[in-house]
Amino acid sequence: MVGQVTGLPTWKSSGQEDKTTAVDAMKKASENRDPSQGMGGIEEKAGNLVGCEGMQKEGAESKNK
């Protein structure tokens, strides 16, 4: 966000690295997730809102359980 506002390449790069690290951590944490323990439609909608494909997929899977 700061990188977008200031236009400074170092801030943009740092933000992208942080985002990549966070996405990788979320993927690793969800590898052994039990879909029946999800929040269903709520999780799917939240995933749509923030653009998280993992939440969208897991929400849809747990909605059907």
N, C-alpha and C positions, 0 to 999 in steps of 0.2 A: 504494500500500500504506500509506504513512504517513497519507494522507488518510483512508483507511478506518479505521485504528486510532485516530487522534486525533479524527476527525469534523470537522476544520477545513476549511471550504469552500475556502480558498485552496489548500491542499495537494491537495484533490480536483480542483480545476480545473486546477492545474498538471500533475498526473498524467495527466488526460484529454488535455490538450494535447500532452504528451510522447508518449502512446500514439498519438494521431492523426498526429503528425509521423512517428513510426516506421513506422506502417502505410503512410502515403503513400510514404515512402522505399522500403519493401519492394516496393510495387506498381510503382513506377517502375523499380526495379532488375530486376524480373522481366519487364518488358514484352518484351524481346528474348531471353528465355531459351529455350534449345533443350531441349524436353521429354526428348529422348533422353539428356540429361546428368544427369537427376535421380536420386534415390535410391529411386524406386519406392515400394513398400509401407512402407518405413521412414519416408520423408518424409510419406506420407499419414497414418500412425499418429501421427507427431509433430504434424502439423497438427490431428488430432482431439484430441490431448491438450491442446494449448495453445489450441485454438479458432481456428486460423488457416485461413480458407477457401482462401487462395491455396496454402498448403502441401498442403492436402487435394487440391485440384484438380490441382496440378502433380505430386504424388506418384502420383495415379491415372493421369494421362496418361503419365508416364514408366514406370509399371509395365507398361503395355500396349505399350511400344516394344521 
